[in-house]
């Protein structure tokens, strides 16, 4: 670690920028938040172009949306009675109990909830045959806002971390602390959403 500098990391990423863009694209399909935040950090370092990174993120997110909906549609046609379908439905109902009544809002907000719920939601959208026009609109707005927010978060964190220290060990510790706090915050948001849903269900209907 003592021989690794910020400049060396910046140069290494810059030299392999094309591969990094591809990794961002694939990473967004399978995970999302962590990859985009790192893209923001490397954008601040100047190793990659922030606009090309944003394009890679959006293409990755759009591919994920298409794959998820297609998988859900296929499951509806061929595996609608499988046990894992019930598992998906229970998970969606837990976090988004109003999915059937308000699919646009449910699809939009799912991208910002805890890890994994986004994948469940887009697969469930295909399974429920949510109208494509509504699905594309909800996913498009959600993806655009999420991409800019997460990339900006990574960019801001890169600026903040380097303002505090340029020692690679300290920066790695700050990155670790940042992601721990990020996941805690994500859990808190999910918990608040759950409380709001419980409160909504507990209110008597007029």
RATALIN-V52170 format. One record per residue. N is the residue number from 1. RES is the residue in three letters. OMEGA is omega as a letter, one per 30 degrees, with the letter a starting at -180 (none if undefined). Layout:
<<N:RES:OMEGA> <N:RES:OMEGA>>
This chain:
<<1:UNK:a> <2:UNK:a> <3:UNK:l> <4:UNK:a> <5:UNK:l> <6:UNK:l> <7:UNK:l> <8:UNK:l> <9:UNK:l> <10:UNK:a> <11:UNK:a> <12:UNK:l> <13:UNK:a> <14:UNK:a> <15:UNK:a> <16:UNK:a> <17:UNK:a> <18:UNK:l> <19:UNK:a> <20:UNK:l> <21:UNK:l> <22:UNK:l> <23:UNK:l> <24:UNK:l> <25:UNK:a> <26:UNK:a> <27:UNK:l> <28:UNK:l> <29:UNK:a> <30:UNK:a> <31:UNK:l> <32:UNK:a> <33:UNK:a> <34:UNK:a> <35:UNK:a> <36:UNK:l> <37:UNK:l> <38:UNK:l> <39:UNK:l> <40:UNK:l> <41:UNK:a> <42:UNK:l> <43:UNK:l> <44:UNK:l> <45:UNK:a> <46:UNK:a> <47:UNK:l> <48:UNK:l> <49:UNK:a> <50:UNK:a> <51:UNK:l> <52:UNK:l> <53:UNK:l> <54:UNK:l> <55:UNK:l> <56:UNK:l> <57:UNK:a> <58:UNK:l> <59:UNK:l> <60:UNK:l> <61:UNK:l> <62:UNK:l> <63:UNK:l> <64:UNK:l> <65:UNK:a> <66:UNK:a> <67:UNK:a> <68:UNK:a> <69:UNK:l> <70:UNK:l> <71:UNK:l> <72:UNK:l> <73:UNK:l> <74:UNK:l> <75:UNK:l> <76:UNK:a> <77:UNK:a> <78:UNK:a> <79:UNK:a> <80:UNK:a> <81:UNK:l> <82:UNK:a> <83:UNK:a> <84:UNK:l> <85:UNK:l> <86:UNK:l> <87:UNK:l> <88:UNK:a> <89:UNK:l> <90:UNK:a> <91:UNK:l> <92:UNK:a> <93:UNK:a> <94:UNK:a> <95:UNK:a> <96:UNK:a> <97:UNK:l> <98:UNK:a> <99:UNK:a> <100:UNK:a> <101:UNK:a> <102:UNK:a> <103:UNK:a> <104:UNK:a> <105:UNK:a> <106:UNK:l> <107:UNK:a> <108:UNK:a> <109:UNK:a> <110:UNK:a> <111:UNK:a> <112:UNK:a> <113:UNK:a> <114:UNK:a> <115:UNK:l> <116:UNK:a> <117:UNK:l> <118:UNK:l> <119:UNK:l> <120:UNK:a> <121:UNK:a> <122:UNK:l> <123:UNK:a> <124:UNK:l> <125:UNK:l> <126:UNK:l> <127:UNK:l> <128:UNK:a> <129:UNK:l> <130:UNK:a> <131:UNK:a> <132:UNK:a> <133:UNK:l> <134:UNK:a> <135:UNK:a> <136:UNK:l> <137:UNK:a> <138:UNK:a> <139:UNK:a> <140:UNK:l> <141:UNK:a> <142:UNK:a> <143:UNK:a> <144:UNK:a> <145:UNK:a> <146:UNK:a> <147:UNK:a> <148:UNK:a> <149:UNK:a> <150:UNK:l> <151:UNK:l> <152:UNK:l> <153:UNK:l> <154:UNK:l> <155:UNK:l> <156:UNK:l> <157:UNK:l> <158:UNK:l> <159:UNK:a> <160:UNK:a> <161:UNK:a> <162:UNK:l> <163:UNK:a> <164:UNK:a> <165:UNK:l> <166:UNK:l> <167:UNK:a> <168:UNK:l> <169:UNK:l> <170:UNK:a> <171:UNK:l> <172:UNK:l> <173:UNK:l> <174:UNK:l> <175:UNK:l> <176:UNK:l> <177:UNK:l> <178:UNK:a> <179:UNK:l> <180:UNK:l> <181:UNK:l> <182:UNK:a> <183:UNK:l> <184:UNK:l> <185:UNK:l> <186:UNK:l> <187:UNK:l> <188:UNK:l> <189:UNK:l> <190:UNK:l> <191:UNK:l> <192:UNK:l> <193:UNK:l> <194:UNK:l> <195:UNK:l> <196:UNK:l> <197:UNK:l> <198:UNK:l> <199:UNK:a> <200:UNK:a> <201:UNK:a> <202:UNK:l> <203:UNK:a> <204:UNK:l> <205:UNK:l> <206:UNK:none>>
